[in-house]
């Protein structure tokens, strides 16, 4: 579904991403973990077309995305739930969701709305409530739901556990697995919460200083000395 090959991204003279390569198969959940400033969010922004790589290729199901504008990338099947949730606070839950489906037909939006509200029953309960009055966990559900409204083939989730209580993080993790199971979506998750990321994903990449330093099955990486010492505190 997604193949990134030797991608480099710079902000002026600062190299944020230094030649990374990764892949996400159709229907697979893959996580990308590492410390703040490692280049994780920058990589997601490059997939979405928000930033441009200085070198390398980003290919979605055979289509090169590296010179395509963001709204065209959405049409091709990429949806991005950004870090910090970024809901529209003065709009209702339903209005936020409908914005996610702005490129789609009325019937497609209606069908996806039923699916999203089935996955997130609390959004159904708060359908007419202003998004800015929701709890952090509810806003994260809304951000993910809004991305699903685009009808993607690839879902990008940037720090879905950020700022949430452990019980809410566990619920978000279960929901991500449910979305994958019920829709068959390929999902790429960026996380600093390594425990949550490895629990949800089948494979993972560890980024440090803009480079991939480890990759492999999530369960095996969780047992590596480097990951234990640097991220799991054991």
MOTAVEN-V363681 format. One record per residue. N is the residue number from 1. RES is the residue in one letter. SS is DSSP state (a for helix, b for strand, c for the rest). PSI is psi in radians with two decimals (* if undefined). OMEGA is omega in whole degrees, -180 to 180 (none if undefined). Layout:
n->[N	N]
res->[RES	RES]
ss->[SS	SS]
psi->[PSI	PSI]
omega->[OMEGA	OMEGA]
//
This chain:
n->[1	2	3	4	5	6	7	8	9	10	11	12	13	14	15	16	17	18	19	20	21	22	23	24	25	26	27	28	29	30	31	32	33	34	35	36	37	38	39	40	41	42	43	44	45	46	47	48	49	50	51	52	53	54	55	56	57	58	59	60	61	62	63	64	65	66	67	68	69	70	71	72	73	74	75	76	77	78	79	80	81	82	83	84	85	86	87	88	89	90	91	92	93	94	95	96	97	98	99	100	101	102	103	104	105	106	107	108	109	110	111	112	113	114	115	116	117	118	119	120	121	122	123	124	125	126	127	128	129	130	131	132	133	134	135	136	137	138	139	140	141	142	143	144	145	146	147	148	149	150	151	152	153	154	155	156	157	158	159	160	161	162	163	164	165	166	167	168	169	170	171	172	173	174	175	176	177	178	179	180	181	182	183	184	185	186	187	188	189	190	191	192	193	194	195	196	197	198	199	200	201	202	203	204	205	206	207	208	209	210	211	212	213	214	215	216	217	218	219	220	221	222	223	224	225	226	227	228	229	230	231	232	233	234]
res->[X	X	X	X	X	X	X	X	X	X	X	X	X	X	X	X	X	X	X	X	X	X	X	X	X	X	X	X	X	X	X	X	X	X	X	X	X	X	X	X	X	X	X	X	X	X	X	X	X	X	X	X	X	X	X	X	X	X	X	X	X	X	X	X	X	X	X	X	X	X	X	X	X	X	X	X	X	X	X	X	X	X	X	X	X	X	X	X	X	X	X	X	X	X	X	X	X	X	X	X	X	X	X	X	X	X	X	X	X	X	X	X	X	X	X	X	X	X	X	X	X	X	X	X	X	X	X	X	X	X	X	X	X	X	X	X	X	X	X	X	X	X	X	X	X	X	X	X	X	X	X	X	X	X	X	X	X	X	X	X	X	X	X	X	X	X	X	X	X	X	X	X	X	X	X	X	X	X	X	X	X	X	X	X	X	X	X	X	X	X	X	X	X	X	X	X	X	X	X	X	X	X	X	X	X	X	X	X	X	X	X	X	X	X	X	X	X	X	X	X	X	X	X	X	X	X	X	X	X	X	X	X	X	X]
ss->[c	b	b	b	b	b	b	b	b	b	b	c	c	b	b	b	b	b	b	b	b	b	b	b	c	c	c	c	b	b	b	b	b	c	c	c	c	c	c	a	a	a	a	a	a	a	a	a	c	c	c	c	c	c	b	b	b	b	b	b	c	c	b	b	c	c	c	c	c	a	a	a	a	a	a	a	c	b	b	b	b	c	c	c	c	c	c	c	c	c	c	b	a	a	a	a	a	a	a	a	c	c	c	c	c	a	a	a	a	a	a	a	a	a	a	a	a	a	a	c	a	a	a	a	a	c	c	c	c	b	a	a	a	c	c	a	a	a	a	a	a	a	a	a	a	a	a	a	c	c	c	c	c	b	b	b	b	b	c	c	c	c	c	c	c	a	a	a	a	a	a	a	a	a	a	a	a	a	a	a	a	a	a	c	c	b	b	b	b	b	b	c	c	a	a	a	a	a	a	a	c	c	b	b	b	b	b	b	c	c	b	b	b	b	b	b	b	a	a	a	a	a	c	c	a	a	a	a	a	a	a	a	c	c]
psi->[-0.80	2.34	2.11	2.24	2.00	0.82	2.33	2.39	2.31	2.53	1.69	-2.15	-0.03	2.12	1.89	-0.62	2.26	1.17	0.90	2.63	2.31	2.92	2.68	2.09	2.83	2.27	0.17	2.57	2.12	2.43	2.64	1.97	2.88	3.02	2.92	2.36	0.13	-0.27	0.16	-0.95	-0.62	-0.68	-0.78	-0.71	-0.56	-0.70	-0.69	-0.17	0.12	-0.61	2.71	2.29	2.56	-0.30	2.80	3.14	2.54	2.02	2.21	1.96	0.76	-0.14	2.19	2.12	-0.09	-0.30	0.36	2.49	2.70	-0.76	-0.50	-0.59	-0.65	-0.77	-0.55	-0.21	0.41	2.22	2.49	2.07	1.86	2.87	2.44	0.09	-0.91	0.78	2.85	1.80	-0.52	0.08	2.73	2.95	-0.82	-0.69	-0.71	-0.77	-0.76	-0.58	-0.63	-0.45	0.44	-0.33	0.01	2.94	2.81	-0.74	-0.67	-0.70	-0.75	-0.75	-0.78	-0.61	-0.77	-0.72	-0.80	-0.76	-0.42	-0.65	-0.63	1.36	-0.46	-0.51	-0.60	-0.77	-0.54	0.43	-0.67	0.08	2.54	2.37	-0.54	-0.24	-0.02	2.76	2.93	-0.75	-0.70	-0.66	-0.62	-0.71	-0.73	-0.70	-0.76	-0.75	-0.73	-0.71	-0.70	-0.50	-0.35	-0.16	0.85	2.87	-0.45	2.17	2.18	2.17	2.04	1.91	1.00	-0.30	0.00	2.17	0.23	2.65	2.67	-0.70	-0.63	-0.68	-0.76	-0.69	-0.74	-0.72	-0.77	-0.66	-0.68	-0.76	-0.65	-0.77	-0.79	-0.75	-0.73	-0.44	-0.35	0.21	2.48	2.38	2.27	2.07	2.29	2.28	2.52	-0.38	1.57	-0.67	-0.84	-0.78	-0.78	-0.53	-0.58	-0.66	2.76	-0.59	2.80	2.74	2.42	2.09	2.39	2.25	0.72	0.17	2.62	2.10	-0.37	2.61	2.72	-2.93	2.39	-0.75	-0.67	-0.70	-0.61	-0.40	-0.04	2.56	-0.69	-0.82	-0.76	-0.81	-0.70	-0.52	-0.46	-0.12	0.57	*]
omega->[-180	175	178	-175	173	-178	176	-179	-179	169	-172	179	-178	177	-179	179	-168	173	-179	175	177	-180	174	180	177	178	-176	169	180	177	177	-173	179	-178	175	-180	-178	-178	-176	-179	177	178	177	179	177	177	-179	-180	-180	171	-177	174	173	179	177	-177	172	-172	176	177	176	-179	179	-177	-166	178	-179	-178	-174	-177	176	178	175	179	-180	173	177	175	-170	171	-167	174	179	172	173	173	175	-167	-177	176	179	176	-178	179	176	-180	-178	176	179	-179	-171	180	-171	180	-179	-179	179	178	-180	-180	-179	177	179	180	-178	-180	173	178	-177	-177	178	175	175	-180	-175	-173	-177	-177	177	-176	-179	-180	180	172	179	180	179	177	177	175	180	179	178	179	178	177	179	-180	178	-179	-173	167	179	-180	178	-179	-177	178	-179	-180	-172	174	-176	177	-177	180	179	177	179	179	178	178	178	-179	178	178	179	178	180	-178	-174	-177	-176	-180	165	-176	174	-176	170	-177	164	178	-173	180	180	-177	-178	179	-175	-170	175	177	-177	173	177	180	173	180	175	-179	174	-179	178	172	179	178	-175	-178	180	179	180	-180	-179	-177	-178	-180	179	-176	-172	-170	-174	174	178	none]
//
